[in-house]
Amino acid sequence: MPGMADPNFSTTVTLICEHNEEGALGIIINRPLNLKLSGLFDQLAVTDADPKASENPVVSGGPVGTERGFVLHDKNHRFENTLSVSEDIQLTFSRDVIDAMAEGHGPDKALVAIGYAGWEAGQLEEEMLANSWLSVAATPELVFDTPFEERWNSAARSLGVDMASLSADAGHA
């Protein structure tokens, strides 16, 4: 929401990948880093990487675990540690997905993230009740196809909301 004061989350679109009694894990999908997948391949000592995959951008997935990588991808591939986020979106946090992408036979649609967003048990629920977040359905189009700079407004528009018309002040009627 416009009133989100935390700079880690202001104007972000965060895909909630797992939510249970222990807490929640999400990946911010609209904060591209000044890093392409080729740079990540270099850091991981991957050689002869597929040039097409090498040009993919990498996003800052959140302020937690910034030494870890995550790959959101389409449902057409499964890897060693893959979690189904929705019917059409999966999250993999094992190296085999990066190797498959480097070899040119990875997912058709993928978004690589460094770090994640995490909430303790009940924390996300409290933030939702405080109107800190606007909740929309996740779609592959939003996650993989919408330009980064358009994702925040596009997500809100999916509910018929114009973010420019919302106040930064939250309240309850």
FILUMLUM-649917 format. One line per 2 residues: number of its first residue (from 1); their letters; for each residue z, y, x of N, C-alpha, C, O, CB. Coordinates in steps of 0.2 Angstrom, whole numbers, plus 5000, padded with zeros to 4 digits. Last residue first. Glycine has a CB too. Example, Ala and Ser with C-alpha at 12.3 -4.5 7.8 and 13.67 -1.06 7.14 Angstrom:
2 = SA = 5035/4989/5064/5036/4995/5068/5039/5000/5064/5040/5006/5067/5029/4997/5070 ~ 5039/4972/5066/5039/4978/5062/5039/4984/5066/5042/4983/5071/5045/4978/5057
END
This chain:
173 = AH = 5044/5008/4935/5045/5011/4929/5050/5007/4924/5051/5009/4918/5038/5012/4925 ~ 5048/5011/4952/5048/5006/4947/5048/5009/4940/5053/5014/4940/5053/5000/4948
171 = GA = 5038/5016/4966/5044/5016/4962/5043/5011/4957/5038/5007/4957/5044/5023/4958 ~ 5032/5024/4981/5033/5018/4977/5039/5019/4972/5043/5023/4974/5033/5012/4981
169 = DA = 5021/5036/4988/5028/5035/4985/5028/5029/4981/5023/5028/4976/5031/5041/4982 ~ 5008/5038/4991/5012/5035/4996/5019/5033/4994/5023/5029/4997/5012/5039/5002
167 = SL = 4998/5035/4977/5003/5039/4980/5006/5035/4985/5006/5029/4985/5008/5042/4975 ~ 4980/5032/4975/4987/5030/4975/4992/5035/4979/4990/5037/4984/4988/5023/4977
165 = SA = 4967/5036/4977/4970/5038/4971/4978/5036/4970/4981/5039/4966/4967/5036/4965 ~ 4963/5029/4988/4963/5036/4988/4967/5039/4982/4969/5045/4983/4956/5039/4989
163 = MD = 4961/5016/4983/4967/5018/4987/4968/5025/4988/4974/5027/4989/4966/5014/4994 ~ 4958/5011/4967/4955/5016/4972/4961/5018/4976/4965/5022/4974/4951/5022/4969
161 = VG = 4956/4995/4960/4961/5000/4963/4957/5005/4968/4954/5002/4972/4967/4997/4966 ~ 4951/4984/4955/4949/4990/4952/4954/4996/4954/4954/5001/4950/4950/4989/4944
159 = LS = 4953/4973/4963/4958/4974/4958/4956/4980/4953/4959/4981/4948/4965/4974/4960 ~ 4944/4976/4973/4943/4969/4970/4948/4969/4964/4947/4965/4959/4945/4963/4974
157 = RA = 4948/4987/4979/4943/4988/4974/4942/4981/4970/4940/4981/4964/4937/4990/4977 ~ 4957/4982/4989/4960/4985/4983/4955/4986/4977/4956/4985/4971/4962/4992/4985
155 = AS = 4947/4976/4997/4952/4972/4994/4955/4975/4988/4956/4972/4983/4958/4970/4999 ~ 4941/4988/5001/4937/4983/4997/4942/4978/4994/4941/4976/4988/4932/4979/5002
153 = NW = 4950/4995/5008/4948/4998/5002/4944/4993/4998/4945/4993/4992/4943/5004/5003 ~ 4951/4986/5019/4957/4988/5015/4955/4991/5009/4958/4989/5003/4961/4994/5019
151 = RE = 4938/4983/5024/4942/4978/5021/4948/4981/5017/4949/4978/5011/4945/4973/5026 ~ 4930/4992/5031/4930/4992/5024/4935/4988/5020/4935/4988/5014/4923/4991/5022
149 = EF = 4932/4990/5045/4934/4996/5042/4933/4997/5035/4936/5002/5032/4929/5002/5045 ~ 4926/4977/5046/4933/4978/5047/4935/4984/5043/4940/4984/5040/4935/4978/5054
147 = PT = 4914/4972/5033/4915/4975/5039/4923/4977/5040/4926/4979/5035/4911/4982/5040 ~ 4915/4956/5026/4916/4963/5025/4917/4966/5031/4921/4964/5035/4921/4964/5020
145 = DF = 4915/4942/5030/4909/4946/5029/4909/4953/5029/4905/4957/5031/4905/4944/5024 ~ 4927/4935/5031/4922/4934/5036/4916/4939/5036/4913/4940/5041/4920/4927/5035
143 = VL = 4936/4940/5020/4939/4938/5027/4933/4937/5032/4935/4939/5038/4942/4931/5026 ~ 4928/4943/5009/4932/4948/5012/4934/4946/5019/4934/4950/5024/4939/4949/5008
141 = EP = 4921/4931/5008/4917/4937/5009/4922/4942/5012/4920/4945/5017/4914/4939/5002 ~ 4932/4921/5005/4928/4921/5011/4924/4927/5013/4924/4929/5019/4924/4915/5011
139 = TA = 4946/4930/4998/4939/4927/4997/4936/4926/5004/4938/4930/5008/4935/4931/4992 ~ 4962/4930/4990/4958/4930/4996/4951/4927/4995/4950/4922/4991/4962/4925/5002
137 = AV = 4967/4942/4978/4965/4935/4979/4961/4935/4986/4957/4940/4987/4960/4932/4974 ~ 4980/4953/4982/4974/4952/4979/4972/4945/4981/4974/4942/4986/4968/4957/4982
135 = SL = 4994/4964/4981/4992/4957/4982/4985/4956/4978/4984/4957/4972/4997/4952/4979 ~ 5000/4976/4991/4996/4975/4985/4993/4968/4986/4990/4967/4991/4990/4981/4984
133 = WS = 5017/4980/4996/5010/4977/4997/5007/4976/4990/5010/4976/4985/5011/4970/5000 ~ 5028/4987/4993/5025/4988/4999/5018/4985/5000/5014/4988/5004/5030/4985/5005
131 = NA = 5036/4986/4981/5029/4989/4981/5026/4991/4988/5022/4995/4988/5029/4995/4976 ~ 5047/4979/4982/5048/4986/4984/5041/4989/4984/5040/4995/4986/5051/4986/4991
129 = LM = 5043/4966/4980/5046/4969/4974/5047/4977/4976/5048/4981/4971/5053/4966/4974 ~ 5037/4964/4992/5033/4964/4986/5036/4967/4981/5033/4972/4977/5031/4957/4984
127 = EE = 5048/4963/5000/5043/4969/5001/5039/4969/4995/5036/4975/4994/5040/4967/5008 ~ 5055/4952/4995/5058/4958/4994/5053/4964/4995/5053/4969/4992/5064/4959/4999
125 = EL = 5045/4942/4999/5046/4943/4992/5050/4950/4991/5048/4954/4986/5051/4938/4989 ~ 5046/4943/5013/5040/4945/5009/5041/4946/5002/5038/4951/4999/5035/4940/5011
123 = QG = 5060/4938/5014/5058/4945/5016/5052/4947/5013/5051/4953/5010/5057/4945/5024 ~ 5062/4925/5010/5064/4930/5006/5062/4937/5008/5061/4941/5003/5071/4930/5005
121 = AE = 5063/4920/5027/5064/4917/5020/5066/4923/5016/5071/4927/5017/5069/4912/5019 ~ 5054/4931/5037/5059/4927/5036/5059/4925/5029/5056/4928/5024/5066/4929/5038
119 = WG = 5037/4933/5042/5042/4935/5037/5047/4930/5037/5046/4924/5036/5040/4937/5030 ~ 5024/4938/5053/5029/4933/5051/5034/4936/5047/5036/4942/5048/5032/4929/5056
117 = AY = 5007/4939/5059/5013/4942/5055/5017/4937/5052/5015/4932/5049/5010/4947/5049 ~ 5001/4935/5075/5002/4934/5068/5007/4938/5065/5011/4941/5069/5003/4926/5066
115 = GI = 4990/4933/5089/4996/4935/5086/4995/4934/5079/4990/4932/5076/4997/4943/5087 ~ 4973/4936/5088/4978/4935/5093/4984/4938/5090/4985/4943/5088/4977/4939/5100
113 = AV = 4960/4927/5080/4965/4932/5080/4970/4931/5085/4971/4925/5087/4969/4932/5073 ~ 4943/4925/5075/4948/4924/5080/4953/4929/5080/4952/4935/5080/4945/4923/5087
111 = LA = 4935/4919/5061/4938/4925/5064/4944/4923/5068/4948/4920/5066/4941/4929/5058 ~ 4919/4912/5056/4926/4911/5059/4928/4918/5061/4924/4923/5062/4925/4907/5066
109 = KD = 4907/4901/5049/4911/4907/5048/4918/4907/5051/4921/4902/5050/4912/4909/5041 ~ 4904/4889/5055/4899/4894/5054/4902/4901/5053/4899/4906/5055/4895/4892/5047
107 = PG = 4914/4882/5068/4913/4884/5061/4907/4889/5061/4906/4893/5065/4919/4887/5058 ~ 4905/4875/5082/4911/4877/5079/4909/4879/5072/4904/4878/5069/4914/4883/5082
105 = HG = 4895/4872/5092/4896/4868/5086/4902/4869/5082/4905/4865/5079/4895/4861/5088 ~ 4895/4879/5104/4890/4880/5099/4890/4876/5093/4885/4876/5089/4883/4880/5102
103 = EA = 4905/4878/5113/4900/4873/5114/4894/4874/5109/4889/4871/5109/4902/4866/5113 ~ 4914/4888/5108/4911/4889/5115/4905/4884/5116/4900/4886/5119/4916/4888/5120
101 = MA = 4918/4881/5097/4914/4887/5096/4911/4889/5103/4905/4891/5102/4919/4893/5094 ~ 4925/4870/5103/4919/4869/5098/4915/4875/5097/4909/4875/5098/4921/4866/5091
99 = DI = 4935/4878/5109/4931/4874/5113/4924/4872/5109/4919/4873/5112/4934/4867/5115 ~ 4942/4883/5098/4939/4887/5103/4934/4884/5107/4928/4886/5108/4944/4890/5107
97 = VD = 4946/4871/5092/4942/4875/5088/4938/4880/5093/4932/4881/5092/4946/4879/5083 ~ 4955/4865/5102/4949/4862/5100/4944/4866/5096/4938/4865/5097/4950/4856/5097
95 = RS = 4967/4872/5102/4962/4874/5107/4955/4871/5105/4950/4874/5107/4964/4872/5114 ~ 4974/4876/5086/4974/4872/5092/4967/4874/5096/4963/4877/5093/4973/4865/5090
93 = FT = 4976/4882/5074/4979/4885/5079/4980/4880/5085/4985/4880/5088/4986/4887/5077 ~ 4966/4887/5060/4967/4882/5065/4971/4885/5071/4969/4891/5073/4960/4879/5068
91 = LQ = 4965/4888/5043/4968/4891/5049/4969/4886/5054/4972/4881/5052/4974/4895/5047 ~ 4952/4890/5030/4956/4886/5034/4959/4890/5040/4956/4895/5043/4953/4880/5036
89 = ID = 4945/4893/5014/4947/4896/5021/4953/4891/5024/4957/4889/5021/4950/4903/5020 ~ 4943/4888/5002/4937/4889/5006/4939/4892/5013/4934/4893/5017/4933/4895/5002
87 = ES = 4955/4885/4995/4949/4880/4995/4944/4881/5000/4940/4877/5002/4947/4880/4988 ~ 4966/4891/5008/4963/4891/5001/4958/4885/5001/4957/4882/5006/4961/4898/4999
85 = VS = 4971/4886/5020/4974/4892/5017/4972/4893/5010/4976/4895/5005/4972/4898/5021 ~ 4975/4871/5028/4971/4874/5022/4975/4880/5019/4980/4880/5017/4970/4869/5017
83 = LT = 4976/4870/5045/4980/4871/5039/4975/4874/5033/4972/4879/5035/4986/4876/5040 ~ 4974/4860/5059/4971/4864/5054/4975/4864/5047/4977/4859/5045/4964/4862/5052
81 = NE = 4974/4854/5073/4980/4858/5069/4977/4863/5065/4976/4869/5066/4985/4861/5074 ~ 4961/4848/5076/4968/4845/5077/4974/4848/5073/4977/4844/5070/4970/4845/5085
79 = FR = 4950/4853/5063/4952/4852/5070/4959/4849/5070/4962/4847/5065/4952/4859/5073 ~ 4936/4853/5052/4943/4852/5053/4945/4850/5060/4941/4847/5064/4946/4846/5048
77 = HN = 4924/4862/5043/4926/4859/5049/4934/4858/5049/4937/4862/5046/4924/4864/5056 ~ 4921/4869/5032/4916/4864/5034/4919/4860/5040/4915/4856/5042/4910/4867/5035
75 = KD = 4928/4880/5027/4931/4874/5026/4927/4868/5029/4929/4862/5028/4931/4873/5018 ~ 4929/4893/5040/4926/4890/5033/4929/4883/5033/4932/4880/5038/4919/4890/5033
73 = HL = 4944/4900/5048/4937/4898/5047/4935/4895/5041/4940/4894/5036/4935/4893/5053 ~ 4954/4908/5059/4952/4908/5052/4945/4905/5052/4941/4908/5055/4954/4914/5048
71 = VF = 4963/4904/5073/4956/4905/5070/4956/4903/5063/4957/4898/5061/4951/4900/5074 ~ 4974/4911/5085/4973/4908/5078/4966/4909/5076/4963/4914/5078/4978/4911/5073
69 = GR = 4984/4911/5100/4978/4912/5096/4977/4908/5090/4980/4903/5089/4972/4911/5100 ~ 4998/4919/5107/4995/4914/5104/4989/4916/5100/4988/4921/5098/5000/4910/5099
67 = ET = 5004/4930/5112/5002/4926/5117/4998/4920/5114/4995/4916/5117/5007/4923/5122 ~ 5010/4936/5101/5004/4939/5104/5001/4935/5110/4996/4937/5112/5005/4946/5106
65 = GV = 5020/4933/5091/5017/4928/5095/5010/4930/5098/5005/4927/5097/5016/4923/5091 ~ 5018/4947/5080/5022/4941/5083/5018/4936/5086/5012/4935/5085/5025/4938/5076
63 = PG = 5010/4957/5075/5014/4959/5081/5018/4953/5084/5022/4954/5089/5019/4964/5079 ~ 4993/4951/5072/5000/4953/5070/5004/4954/5076/5002/4952/5082/5003/4948/5065
61 = GS = 4980/4949/5075/4982/4946/5069/4989/4948/5067/4991/4946/5062/4982/4938/5071 ~ 4968/4959/5081/4975/4958/5082/4978/4955/5075/4978/4959/5070/4978/4965/5083
59 = VV = 4952/4949/5083/4957/4954/5080/4964/4953/5082/4966/4948/5084/4956/4953/5072 ~ 4937/4949/5091/4944/4946/5091/4948/4951/5088/4948/4957/5089/4947/4944/5098
57 = PN = 4919/4946/5088/4925/4951/5089/4932/4947/5088/4932/4941/5085/4926/4957/5084 ~ 4907/4937/5096/4911/4938/5090/4917/4942/5092/4920/4941/5098/4914/4931/5088
55 = ES = 4899/4934/5107/4899/4941/5104/4904/4942/5098/4905/4948/5096/4892/4943/5102 ~ 4900/4920/5109/4903/4925/5114/4904/4932/5111/4908/4936/5113/4900/4925/5120
53 = AK = 4892/4914/5100/4899/4914/5099/4903/4919/5103/4908/4922/5101/4902/4907/5100 ~ 4880/4917/5107/4881/4919/5100/4888/4920/5099/4890/4925/5096/4877/4915/5095
51 = PD = 4881/4910/5119/4881/4917/5119/4882/4920/5112/4885/4926/5112/4874/4919/5121 ~ 4893/4897/5122/4887/4899/5118/4887/4907/5117/4892/4910/5115/4888/4896/5111
49 = AD = 4898/4896/5139/4900/4897/5132/4893/4899/5128/4889/4903/5131/4905/4902/5131 ~ 4900/4892/5153/4894/4891/5149/4895/4891/5141/4892/4887/5138/4891/4884/5151
47 = TV = 4918/4889/5153/4912/4891/5156/4906/4889/5152/4906/4885/5147/4911/4888/5163 ~ 4934/4895/5150/4928/4891/5147/4922/4894/5150/4921/4900/5151/4928/4893/5139
45 = AL = 4946/4900/5154/4942/4897/5159/4937/4893/5156/4935/4887/5159/4946/4893/5164 ~ 4952/4909/5146/4954/4902/5145/4950/4897/5150/4950/4891/5149/4952/4899/5138
43 = QD = 4947/4921/5149/4954/4920/5150/4956/4912/5150/4961/4910/5153/4958/4924/5145 ~ 4934/4919/5145/4935/4920/5152/4943/4918/5153/4944/4915/5158/4934/4927/5154
41 = FL = 4936/4918/5131/4933/4912/5134/4935/4913/5142/4937/4908/5145/4926/4911/5133 ~ 4940/4931/5129/4945/4926/5128/4942/4919/5131/4946/4916/5134/4946/4924/5120
39 = GS = 4928/4937/5131/4934/4939/5135/4939/4934/5135/4943/4932/5139/4937/4946/5133 ~ 4920/4932/5121/4918/4931/5128/4924/4932/5133/4925/4928/5138/4912/4935/5130
37 = LK = 4925/4938/5110/4927/4931/5111/4925/4929/5118/4928/4924/5121/4923/4926/5106 ~ 4930/4954/5114/4925/4949/5111/4927/4942/5113/4932/4941/5118/4918/4951/5114
35 = LN = 4940/4968/5112/4939/4961/5115/4935/4957/5111/4935/4957/5105/4946/4958/5116 ~ 4948/4978/5106/4943/4979/5111/4942/4973/5115/4942/4973/5121/4945/4986/5115
33 = LP = 4952/4971/5090/4954/4973/5097/4947/4975/5101/4942/4974/5099/4957/4967/5100 ~ 4952/4975/5073/4948/4972/5079/4951/4975/5085/4953/4981/5086/4941/4974/5078
31 = RN = 4960/4973/5060/4962/4976/5066/4958/4973/5072/4961/4970/5076/4970/4976/5067 ~ 4960/4965/5048/4956/4971/5049/4958/4975/5055/4957/4982/5054/4956/4975/5042
29 = II = 4968/4954/5046/4961/4953/5046/4956/4959/5047/4950/4959/5047/4958/4949/5041 ~ 4983/4947/5051/4979/4953/5049/4972/4952/5051/4970/4950/5056/4983/4959/5053
27 = IG = 4989/4932/5044/4985/4935/5049/4982/4941/5047/4979/4942/5041/4979/4930/5051 ~ 5006/4926/5041/5000/4929/5039/4996/4931/5045/4998/4932/5051/5001/4935/5034
25 = LA = 5019/4916/5034/5014/4917/5040/5008/4920/5038/5005/4918/5033/5013/4911/5045 ~ 5035/4916/5028/5028/4917/5027/5025/4918/5034/5028/4921/5038/5026/4922/5022
23 = GE = 5049/4905/5024/5046/4911/5026/5039/4911/5025/5036/4907/5021/5048/4913/5033 ~ 5055/4893/5019/5057/4896/5026/5054/4902/5028/5057/4906/5032/5055/4891/5031
21 = EN = 5049/4890/5007/5056/4892/5007/5058/4895/5014/5063/4898/5014/5060/4886/5005 ~ 5032/4897/5011/5037/4892/5008/5044/4895/5009/5045/4901/5010/5036/4886/5012
19 = HE = 5016/4901/5015/5022/4904/5012/5026/4898/5009/5024/4895/5004/5020/4909/5006 ~ 5002/4904/5025/5007/4899/5023/5013/4903/5020/5016/4908/5023/5010/4895/5029
17 = CI = 4994/4915/5025/4991/4908/5026/4996/4903/5025/4994/4897/5023/4989/4907/5034 ~ 4989/4930/5019/4995/4925/5019/4992/4918/5020/4989/4915/5015/5000/4926/5013
15 = LT = 4980/4942/5027/4979/4935/5024/4986/4931/5024/4987/4929/5030/4973/4932/5026 ~ 4981/4958/5026/4985/4953/5029/4984/4946/5025/4986/4946/5019/4992/4954/5030
13 = VT = 4975/4973/5030/4974/4968/5025/4976/4961/5029/4974/4960/5034/4966/4967/5023 ~ 4983/4989/5033/4981/4982/5035/4979/4978/5029/4982/4979/5024/4986/4979/5040
11 = TS = 4989/5001/5032/4982/5000/5031/4979/4994/5033/4973/4993/5034/4978/5006/5034 ~ 5002/4997/5043/4999/5002/5039/4992/5001/5038/4988/5000/5043/5001/5009/5042
9 = FN = 5008/4988/5051/5005/4985/5045/5002/4991/5041/4999/4989/5036/5010/4982/5041 ~ 5014/4994/5062/5011/4987/5063/5007/4985/5057/5002/4980/5057/5016/4982/5064
7 = PD = 5020/5005/5057/5013/5006/5060/5010/4999/5061/5004/4999/5062/5014/5010/5067 ~ 5028/5006/5042/5028/5002/5048/5021/5002/5051/5016/5000/5048/5030/4994/5047
5 = AM = 5026/5012/5029/5027/5016/5035/5027/5012/5042/5026/5015/5047/5034/5019/5034 ~ 5016/5011/5016/5018/5007/5021/5019/5011/5027/5015/5013/5031/5013/5001/5023
3 = GP = 5010/5018/5006/5016/5021/5008/5019/5016/5014/5025/5017/5016/5021/5021/5002 ~ 4998/5012/5002/4998/5018/5006/5004/5020/5009/5004/5024/5014/4995/5024/5002
1 = M = 5000/4994/5004/5000/5000/5000/5000/5006/5004/5002/5006/5010/5006/5000/4995
END
